[in-house]
Amino acid sequence: MTAGATTLLKRPFVSWGELIAHHARERPQSAALIDGQAVVTYRALDGLADRVAASLARDGIGVGDAIAIVAGTSVDYVATFIGAVRAGVAVAPLPPSYPHDVLERMVRDCGAKALFLDASSIALAVPDVASVSLDGLQDWLAPSGEKVSPPALRGDEAFNIIYSSGTTGLPKGIVQSHAVRWAHVRRGAWQGYGPDTVTLVSIPLYSNTTLVSLIAALGLGSTVVLMRRFHALEFLKLSEMHRVTHAMLVPVQYRRLMDEPTFGEFDLSSYRMKFCTSAPFPADLKREVVARWPGGLLESYGLTEGGAVSFLPAHERPDKLHTAGRPAEGHDMRLIDEDGRELPPGATGEIVGHSAAMMTGYLNRSAESAAIVWISPDGKRFIRTGDIGRFDDEGFVTLVDRKKDMINSGGFNVYPSDLESELRRHEAVAEAAVVGVPSQRWGETPVAFVVLKDGAAASGEAIRTWLNARLAATQRVHAVQIVGALPRSEIGKILKRELRDAWLAGEGGD
């Protein structure tokens, strides 16, 4: 970390755009982005962001406005993002894979004044919203060297609008402030990002998982290698080629990397820290990553909405791999019951969290914004996670399940994660997901969906018999269905709603 950057980190608030401008002055020829054969220096990236900001101002888009980006990973995507937030314009990064009618509703919901598209999404058109092609961005940009004076941004102003994955319905816009992203940059300094690091980004840029890493990396002067689409073998090649030090991955990516037959042939000794978040991270997979991949492994648990975050340094605490770690310094994480009463140590309840990194609210959804908030007896504002957990005597949190996924069968609470964990013990099972479906007899009853290991053979009924022999009577599953793959979001979350809908469409309950 340069002396100038260290000084900036001591300030109460510094905008992301200001940090990147600092690196452009201090280390103009250092690589900021690598995209295939293209290498973009901090000076060039800063200049491109300035031209984006000037172009937005020319088009009458400024502080308090928003733009939407529907595109794949690219240098121009990153530059557009930086230029917009530098100009005080909030960015709504949207998934190109969503249906056009859903994307149009999100564009209108966030009030975007411009829509940035690439070849994958160029057919999307939203009436009365100007479209800009990222593939032809030079045609839209102000002349080289042009810039406008950046506004004096406040920490409480909107930085971006992240839309939820939609696993439980129509996505909601999560408004994150500049202060939230500043907190992520400062946390990144503790996680080792800096001018001597190389960060490999392999998750789409519309994901908050990616942005947490990207914003910290660029804000602290790291070189960022862009991977347009994740492929295990290509990830390993890029890691070795660029001597990568940091990477943020989700559990399904770790699984694919561990399963890559040539994994051990690559020199990954440059790695200092790997991160994981966004989905349950099985303890056996953490153990394998720690054993086979140099560098540390830091799992984080938290919400895009913000609140408390917990960290598990898996390489340091092999005895705690079944947990999601302890709350970060300065983060307050508690448990409450269904009536909103705080629970004592040793109890199991819904996790709520408070920190400096908390969303402003859901865009245009005041009732839902209020519903996710819990106010403690001492008056602090907490974000409700919807996750059920418990703390051990050292303060490590174990995630029991999602509150919405909990199954009430015959008056008893059944946690799918318990059943999924047991299913993975079966010699033929690679992956498993359990959902609750309607039952005339029990109200709800568990149904399991299983992916078999390569070359394994087992019937659903045989696995059901094996499983139920190991469960309490109140936990027993109604059926086990063998599937080729579990439906997942772009960042690897299992879409249980799709499994439930498919079962009901085919079975109609019991």
C-alpha positions as CSV (number, residue, x, y, z in Angstrom):
1,M,0.0,0.0,0.0
2,T,1.4,3.4,-1.0
3,A,1.7,6.1,1.7
4,G,-0.9,8.2,-0.2
5,A,-3.4,5.3,-0.2
6,T,-2.8,4.6,3.5
7,T,-3.5,8.3,4.2
8,L,-6.8,8.1,2.2
9,L,-7.9,5.1,4.1
10,K,-7.7,7.0,7.4
11,R,-10.3,9.5,6.2
12,P,-13.9,9.1,7.2
13,F,-15.1,8.8,3.6
14,V,-13.5,8.7,0.2
15,S,-15.4,8.0,-3.0
16,W,-14.5,5.1,-5.2
17,G,-13.9,7.4,-8.2
18,E,-11.5,9.5,-6.1
19,L,-9.5,6.4,-5.1
20,I,-9.1,5.3,-8.8
21,A,-8.0,8.9,-9.7
22,H,-5.4,8.7,-6.9
23,H,-3.9,5.5,-8.4
24,A,-3.9,7.0,-11.8
25,R,-1.8,9.9,-10.5
26,E,0.5,7.8,-8.3
27,R,1.0,4.8,-10.5
28,P,-0.3,5.8,-14.0
29,Q,1.4,2.9,-15.9
30,S,0.3,0.1,-13.5
31,A,-2.1,-2.4,-14.9
32,A,-5.7,-1.8,-13.7
33,L,-7.5,-4.3,-15.9
34,I,-6.5,-7.3,-18.0
35,D,-9.0,-8.6,-20.4
36,G,-7.6,-11.3,-22.7
37,Q,-4.6,-9.7,-24.5
38,A,-5.8,-6.2,-23.6
39,V,-4.0,-4.4,-20.7
40,V,-5.6,-1.2,-19.4
41,T,-3.5,1.1,-17.1
42,Y,-4.9,3.1,-14.2
43,R,-4.2,6.3,-16.3
44,A,-6.2,4.9,-19.2
45,L,-9.0,3.6,-17.0
46,D,-9.3,6.9,-15.2
47,G,-9.4,8.8,-18.5
48,L,-12.1,6.5,-19.8
49,A,-14.2,6.9,-16.7
50,D,-13.8,10.7,-17.0
51,R,-15.2,10.5,-20.6
52,V,-18.1,8.4,-19.4
53,A,-18.9,11.0,-16.7
54,A,-18.6,13.9,-19.2
55,S,-20.9,12.1,-21.7
56,L,-23.5,11.5,-19.0
57,A,-23.4,15.2,-18.1
58,R,-23.7,16.1,-21.8
59,D,-26.9,13.9,-21.9
60,G,-28.3,15.6,-18.8
61,I,-27.7,12.7,-16.4
62,G,-26.2,13.6,-13.1
63,V,-26.4,13.3,-9.3
64,G,-29.4,11.4,-8.1
65,D,-30.1,9.8,-11.5
66,A,-29.5,6.2,-12.4
67,I,-28.4,4.1,-15.4
68,A,-28.8,0.4,-16.0
69,I,-26.2,-1.9,-17.5
70,V,-27.3,-5.2,-19.1
71,A,-24.1,-6.8,-20.5
72,G,-21.3,-9.3,-20.0
73,T,-18.0,-8.6,-18.3
74,S,-15.7,-6.2,-20.2
75,V,-13.4,-3.3,-19.7
76,D,-16.0,-0.9,-21.0
77,Y,-18.5,-2.2,-18.5
78,V,-16.1,-1.5,-15.6
79,A,-15.2,2.0,-17.0
80,T,-18.9,2.9,-17.5
81,F,-19.6,1.8,-13.9
82,I,-16.7,3.9,-12.5
83,G,-17.6,6.9,-14.6
84,A,-21.2,6.8,-13.6
85,V,-20.6,6.6,-9.8
86,R,-17.9,9.3,-10.2
87,A,-20.6,11.6,-11.6
88,G,-23.0,10.7,-8.7
89,V,-25.1,8.5,-10.9
90,A,-26.3,5.2,-9.4
91,V,-25.7,2.1,-11.4
92,A,-28.2,-0.8,-11.7
93,P,-26.3,-3.8,-13.1
94,L,-28.8,-6.3,-14.4
95,P,-28.5,-10.0,-15.5
96,P,-28.6,-10.4,-19.3
97,S,-30.1,-13.9,-18.8
98,Y,-33.3,-12.5,-17.5
99,P,-36.4,-12.4,-19.8
100,H,-36.8,-9.0,-21.5
101,D,-40.1,-8.2,-19.8
102,V,-38.5,-8.7,-16.4
103,L,-35.5,-6.5,-17.4
104,E,-37.8,-3.8,-18.7
105,R,-39.7,-3.7,-15.3
106,M,-36.3,-3.4,-13.5
107,V,-35.1,-0.7,-15.8
108,R,-38.3,1.2,-15.1
109,D,-38.3,0.4,-11.4
110,C,-34.8,2.0,-10.9
111,G,-35.7,5.0,-13.1
112,A,-32.7,4.5,-15.4
113,K,-32.1,7.5,-17.7
114,A,-29.9,5.4,-20.0
115,L,-29.5,1.7,-20.7
116,F,-26.1,0.3,-21.6
117,L,-26.2,-2.9,-23.7
118,D,-23.8,-5.3,-25.4
119,A,-24.3,-7.8,-28.2
120,S,-25.9,-10.3,-25.8
121,S,-28.7,-7.9,-24.9
122,I,-28.8,-5.4,-27.8
123,A,-32.3,-6.5,-28.7
124,L,-33.6,-5.2,-25.4
125,A,-35.5,-1.9,-25.8
126,V,-37.3,0.1,-23.2
127,P,-39.5,2.9,-24.6
128,D,-38.4,6.4,-23.6
129,V,-35.0,5.1,-22.2
130,A,-32.0,5.9,-24.3
131,S,-29.8,2.9,-25.3
132,V,-26.0,2.9,-25.6
133,S,-24.1,0.1,-27.1
134,L,-21.0,-0.9,-25.0
135,D,-19.6,-2.6,-28.2
136,G,-19.7,0.9,-29.8
137,L,-19.0,2.9,-26.7
138,Q,-16.4,5.1,-28.5
139,D,-19.1,6.5,-30.7
140,W,-21.0,7.7,-27.6
141,L,-18.1,8.9,-25.5
142,A,-17.0,12.5,-25.2
143,P,-13.7,13.3,-26.9
144,S,-10.5,11.9,-25.4
145,G,-9.3,14.1,-22.5
146,E,-12.6,15.6,-21.8
147,K,-13.8,15.6,-18.2
148,V,-16.1,17.4,-15.8
149,S,-15.5,18.5,-12.3
150,P,-16.8,15.6,-10.1
151,P,-19.5,16.5,-7.6
152,A,-18.7,16.4,-3.9
153,L,-20.4,13.1,-3.1
154,R,-21.8,12.3,0.3
155,G,-21.6,8.8,1.8
156,D,-25.4,8.5,2.0
157,E,-26.0,9.0,-1.7
158,A,-26.8,6.0,-3.9
159,F,-23.8,4.1,-5.4
160,N,-25.7,1.2,-7.0
161,I,-29.0,-0.6,-7.1
162,I,-28.5,-4.4,-6.9
163,Y,-31.5,-6.5,-7.8
164,S,-32.1,-9.6,-5.7
165,S,-31.6,-12.9,-7.4
166,G,-35.3,-13.5,-7.7
167,T,-35.2,-16.9,-6.0
168,T,-38.4,-16.0,-4.1
169,G,-40.2,-13.9,-6.6
170,L,-39.8,-10.7,-8.6
171,P,-36.4,-9.2,-7.8
172,K,-36.2,-6.2,-5.4
173,G,-33.8,-3.3,-5.9
174,I,-31.4,-3.1,-3.0
175,V,-30.0,0.5,-2.7
176,Q,-26.4,0.6,-1.5
177,S,-24.7,3.9,-0.7
178,H,-21.2,5.2,-1.3
179,A,-20.6,4.7,2.4
180,V,-21.4,1.0,2.1
181,R,-18.9,0.6,-0.7
182,W,-16.3,2.6,1.2
183,A,-16.7,0.2,4.1
184,H,-16.0,-2.6,1.6
185,V,-12.8,-0.9,0.4
186,R,-11.5,-0.5,4.0
187,R,-12.3,-4.1,4.7
188,G,-10.4,-5.0,1.5
189,A,-7.2,-3.5,3.0
190,W,-7.5,-5.9,5.9
191,Q,-8.0,-8.8,3.4
192,G,-4.7,-8.0,1.7
193,Y,-5.8,-6.2,-1.5
194,G,-3.2,-3.6,-2.6
195,P,-0.9,-2.5,-5.5
196,D,1.2,-5.6,-5.4
197,T,-1.8,-8.0,-5.8
198,V,-3.6,-9.5,-8.8
199,T,-7.3,-10.3,-8.5
200,L,-9.1,-12.7,-10.8
201,V,-12.8,-11.9,-11.3
202,S,-14.8,-14.8,-12.7
203,I,-18.4,-14.1,-11.6
204,P,-20.6,-11.7,-13.6
205,L,-20.4,-8.0,-12.8
206,Y,-24.0,-7.7,-11.9
207,S,-23.5,-9.9,-8.8
208,N,-22.9,-8.2,-5.5
209,T,-20.4,-11.0,-4.8
210,T,-18.3,-9.8,-7.6
211,L,-18.7,-6.1,-6.8
212,V,-17.5,-6.5,-3.2
213,S,-14.2,-7.9,-4.6
214,L,-13.9,-5.7,-7.6
215,I,-14.6,-2.4,-5.8
216,A,-12.1,-3.3,-3.0
217,A,-9.4,-4.5,-5.6
218,L,-9.6,-1.4,-7.8
219,G,-10.1,1.0,-4.9
220,L,-6.8,-0.3,-3.4
221,G,-4.8,-0.4,-6.6
222,S,-4.8,-4.1,-7.4
223,T,-4.6,-5.4,-11.0
224,V,-7.9,-7.1,-11.9
225,V,-8.0,-9.9,-14.5
226,L,-11.4,-10.2,-16.1
227,M,-12.8,-13.6,-17.0
228,R,-15.9,-13.3,-19.2
229,R,-17.2,-16.7,-18.4
230,F,-16.1,-19.2,-15.8
231,H,-14.5,-22.4,-16.9
232,A,-12.4,-24.4,-14.4
233,L,-9.5,-25.1,-16.7
234,E,-9.4,-21.6,-18.0
235,F,-9.5,-20.2,-14.5
236,L,-6.4,-22.3,-13.6
237,K,-4.6,-21.2,-16.7
238,L,-5.2,-17.5,-15.9
239,S,-4.2,-18.0,-12.3
240,E,-0.9,-19.4,-13.2
241,M,-0.3,-17.0,-16.2
242,H,-0.9,-13.8,-14.2
243,R,0.4,-15.0,-10.8
244,V,-3.0,-14.3,-9.2
245,T,-3.1,-13.5,-5.5
246,H,-6.8,-13.1,-4.8
247,A,-10.1,-14.5,-6.1
248,M,-13.7,-14.5,-5.0
249,L,-15.6,-17.7,-5.9
250,V,-18.9,-19.3,-4.9
251,P,-19.1,-22.9,-3.7
252,V,-20.1,-24.4,-7.0
253,Q,-17.0,-23.0,-8.6
254,Y,-14.8,-24.4,-5.9
255,R,-16.4,-27.8,-6.5
256,R,-15.7,-27.6,-10.2
257,L,-12.1,-26.6,-9.6
258,M,-11.5,-29.4,-7.2
259,D,-13.1,-31.9,-9.7
260,E,-10.9,-30.6,-12.6
261,P,-8.5,-33.6,-13.3
262,T,-5.6,-31.3,-14.1
263,F,-5.9,-29.1,-11.0
264,G,-2.7,-30.4,-9.5
265,E,-0.7,-29.6,-12.6
266,F,-0.9,-25.8,-12.1
267,D,1.3,-23.6,-10.1
268,L,-1.0,-21.7,-7.7
269,S,1.7,-20.8,-5.2
270,S,1.1,-17.1,-5.9
271,Y,-2.3,-17.2,-4.1
272,R,-2.5,-15.3,-0.8
273,M,-6.2,-15.4,-0.1
274,K,-9.3,-16.9,-1.7
275,F,-12.8,-15.8,-0.7
276,C,-16.2,-17.6,-0.7
277,T,-19.7,-16.4,-0.1
278,S,-23.3,-16.4,-1.5
279,A,-24.3,-20.0,-0.9
280,P,-23.8,-22.8,1.7
281,F,-20.1,-24.0,1.7
282,P,-19.9,-27.7,2.7
283,A,-17.3,-28.4,5.4
284,D,-15.8,-31.2,3.4
285,L,-15.3,-28.9,0.4
286,K,-13.6,-26.3,2.5
287,R,-11.3,-28.9,3.9
288,E,-10.3,-30.1,0.4
289,V,-9.7,-26.5,-0.8
290,V,-7.5,-25.8,2.2
291,A,-5.5,-29.0,1.7
292,R,-4.9,-28.7,-2.0
293,W,-4.8,-25.0,-2.8
294,P,-2.0,-22.7,-1.5
295,G,-3.0,-19.5,0.4
296,G,-5.7,-18.8,2.9
297,L,-9.4,-19.4,2.5
298,L,-11.8,-16.9,4.0
299,E,-15.5,-17.6,4.0
300,S,-17.9,-14.7,4.6
301,Y,-21.6,-14.8,5.5
302,G,-23.9,-11.8,5.0
303,L,-26.6,-10.3,2.9
304,T,-26.5,-8.0,-0.1
305,E,-28.9,-5.9,2.0
306,G,-26.1,-5.4,4.5
307,G,-26.0,-5.8,8.3
308,A,-23.4,-7.9,10.1
309,V,-20.9,-10.1,8.3
310,S,-19.1,-13.1,9.8
311,F,-15.8,-14.4,8.6
312,L,-14.3,-17.9,8.8
313,P,-10.6,-18.2,8.1
314,A,-10.9,-21.9,7.2
315,H,-7.1,-22.3,6.9
316,E,-6.7,-21.2,10.6
317,R,-9.7,-23.0,12.1
318,P,-10.1,-26.5,10.7
319,D,-12.1,-27.3,13.8
320,K,-14.8,-24.8,12.8
321,L,-15.5,-25.7,9.1
322,H,-19.1,-26.5,9.9
323,T,-19.6,-22.9,10.9
324,A,-19.7,-19.6,9.0
325,G,-17.2,-17.9,11.3
326,R,-17.5,-15.1,13.8
327,P,-18.9,-11.6,13.3
328,A,-16.4,-9.1,12.0
329,E,-15.0,-6.5,14.2
330,G,-17.5,-3.7,14.8
331,H,-20.4,-5.9,13.6
332,D,-23.3,-6.7,15.9
333,M,-25.0,-10.1,15.1
334,R,-27.8,-11.4,17.3
335,L,-30.7,-13.9,17.3
336,I,-34.4,-13.3,17.6
337,D,-37.4,-15.5,17.9
338,E,-40.6,-15.4,15.7
339,D,-42.0,-12.6,17.9
340,G,-39.0,-10.4,17.5
341,R,-37.6,-11.0,21.0
342,E,-33.9,-11.3,21.4
343,L,-32.7,-14.8,22.3
344,P,-30.1,-15.9,24.9
345,P,-26.8,-17.7,24.1
346,G,-27.3,-21.3,23.1
347,A,-30.7,-20.7,21.5
348,T,-31.6,-21.1,17.8
349,G,-33.3,-18.2,16.0
350,E,-33.3,-15.8,13.1
351,I,-30.0,-14.0,12.6
352,V,-30.1,-10.1,12.6
353,G,-27.2,-7.8,12.0
354,H,-26.0,-4.3,12.3
355,S,-22.9,-2.6,10.9
356,A,-21.7,0.4,8.9
357,A,-22.6,-1.4,5.7
358,M,-26.4,-1.5,5.5
359,M,-28.6,-0.8,2.5
360,T,-30.7,2.3,2.4
361,G,-33.7,0.2,1.6
362,Y,-35.5,-1.6,-1.2
363,L,-36.2,0.8,-4.0
364,N,-39.9,1.9,-4.2
365,R,-40.9,-0.7,-1.6
366,S,-41.3,1.0,1.7
367,A,-43.3,-1.8,3.3
368,E,-40.8,-4.5,2.4
369,S,-38.0,-2.2,3.5
370,A,-39.6,-1.9,6.9
371,A,-40.3,-5.6,7.2
372,I,-36.6,-6.5,6.9
373,V,-35.7,-4.2,9.8
374,W,-35.5,-5.2,13.5
375,I,-35.0,-2.5,16.1
376,S,-33.2,-3.7,19.2
377,P,-34.3,-2.7,22.8
378,D,-31.3,-0.3,22.8
379,G,-32.6,1.4,19.6
380,K,-30.2,0.1,17.0
381,R,-31.3,-0.7,13.5
382,F,-30.7,-4.3,12.4
383,I,-31.3,-6.1,9.1
384,R,-33.2,-9.4,9.4
385,T,-31.4,-12.1,7.4
386,G,-34.2,-14.7,7.2
387,D,-31.6,-17.3,8.1
388,I,-31.9,-19.5,11.2
389,G,-28.7,-20.0,13.2
390,R,-27.1,-20.5,16.5
391,F,-23.8,-19.4,18.2
392,D,-21.4,-21.7,19.9
393,D,-19.5,-20.8,23.1
394,E,-16.7,-19.2,21.0
395,G,-19.1,-17.0,19.1
396,F,-19.0,-18.9,15.8
397,V,-22.3,-19.0,14.0
398,T,-23.7,-22.2,12.5
399,L,-26.3,-21.6,9.8
400,V,-29.2,-24.0,10.4
401,D,-31.4,-23.1,7.4
402,R,-33.3,-20.3,5.6
403,K,-36.4,-19.4,7.5
404,K,-38.5,-19.5,4.4
405,D,-37.1,-23.0,3.6
406,M,-38.0,-24.5,7.0
407,I,-40.6,-27.2,6.7
408,N,-43.4,-27.6,9.2
409,S,-44.4,-31.2,9.1
410,G,-47.0,-32.4,11.5
411,G,-46.3,-29.5,13.8
412,F,-42.5,-30.1,13.9
413,N,-39.9,-27.9,12.3
414,V,-37.8,-29.8,9.8
415,Y,-34.6,-28.1,8.6
416,P,-33.7,-29.1,5.0
417,S,-30.0,-28.5,5.6
418,D,-30.0,-31.4,8.1
419,L,-31.5,-33.7,5.6
420,E,-29.2,-32.5,2.8
421,S,-26.1,-33.0,5.0
422,E,-27.2,-36.6,5.7
423,L,-27.9,-37.3,2.0
424,R,-24.4,-36.2,1.1
425,R,-23.1,-39.0,3.2
426,H,-24.6,-41.6,0.8
427,E,-21.8,-43.1,-1.4
428,A,-23.7,-42.4,-4.6
429,V,-24.9,-38.8,-3.9
430,A,-23.0,-35.8,-5.2
431,E,-25.5,-33.1,-4.4
432,A,-28.8,-32.8,-2.7
433,A,-31.6,-30.3,-2.1
434,V,-34.7,-30.8,0.0
435,V,-37.9,-28.7,-0.2
436,G,-41.3,-28.8,1.5
437,V,-44.4,-29.7,-0.5
438,P,-48.0,-29.7,0.5
439,S,-49.3,-32.8,2.3
440,Q,-52.9,-33.5,3.3
441,R,-51.7,-35.6,6.2
442,W,-48.8,-33.5,7.5
443,G,-49.4,-30.0,6.2
444,E,-46.0,-30.1,4.6
445,T,-43.6,-33.0,3.9
446,P,-40.0,-33.1,2.7
447,V,-39.1,-34.2,-0.8
448,A,-35.4,-34.6,-1.8
449,F,-33.8,-34.0,-5.2
450,V,-30.5,-35.8,-5.7
451,V,-27.7,-35.6,-8.3
452,L,-25.6,-38.8,-8.4
453,K,-21.9,-39.0,-8.6
454,D,-20.4,-39.8,-12.0
455,G,-20.6,-43.5,-12.6
456,A,-22.8,-44.1,-9.6
457,A,-26.1,-46.0,-9.8
458,A,-28.9,-45.9,-7.2
459,S,-32.6,-45.5,-7.3
460,G,-34.5,-42.7,-5.6
461,E,-36.4,-45.3,-3.5
462,A,-33.3,-47.0,-2.4
463,I,-31.8,-43.7,-1.3
464,R,-35.1,-42.7,0.5
465,T,-35.0,-46.0,2.4
466,W,-31.4,-45.5,3.4
467,L,-32.0,-41.9,4.4
468,N,-35.2,-42.4,6.4
469,A,-33.5,-45.1,8.5
470,R,-31.1,-42.4,9.7
471,L,-33.7,-39.7,10.5
472,A,-36.1,-39.1,13.3
473,A,-39.7,-40.0,12.4
474,T,-40.6,-36.3,12.1
475,Q,-37.9,-35.7,9.5
476,R,-38.6,-38.6,7.1
477,V,-38.8,-37.6,3.4
478,H,-41.8,-38.5,1.3
479,A,-39.8,-39.1,-1.9
480,V,-36.3,-38.9,-3.4
481,Q,-36.1,-37.8,-7.1
482,I,-32.9,-38.4,-9.1
483,V,-32.1,-35.3,-11.3
484,G,-29.3,-34.6,-13.7
485,A,-28.6,-31.2,-12.2
486,L,-30.0,-28.8,-9.6
487,P,-31.3,-25.5,-10.9
488,R,-29.0,-22.7,-9.8
489,S,-28.8,-18.9,-10.1
490,E,-25.9,-17.3,-11.9
491,I,-23.9,-17.2,-8.6
492,G,-24.6,-20.8,-7.7
493,K,-27.6,-20.6,-5.3
494,I,-30.0,-23.5,-5.6
495,L,-33.4,-22.4,-6.9
496,K,-35.6,-24.4,-4.5
497,R,-38.7,-22.6,-5.8
498,E,-38.1,-24.2,-9.2
499,L,-37.7,-27.6,-7.6
500,R,-40.9,-27.2,-5.7
501,D,-42.8,-26.0,-8.7
502,A,-41.6,-28.9,-10.8
503,W,-42.6,-31.4,-8.2
504,L,-46.1,-29.9,-7.8
505,A,-46.5,-29.8,-11.6
506,G,-45.6,-33.5,-11.9
507,E,-46.9,-34.9,-8.6
508,G,-49.5,-32.6,-7.1
509,G,-48.4,-33.4,-3.6
510,D,-49.2,-36.7,-1.8
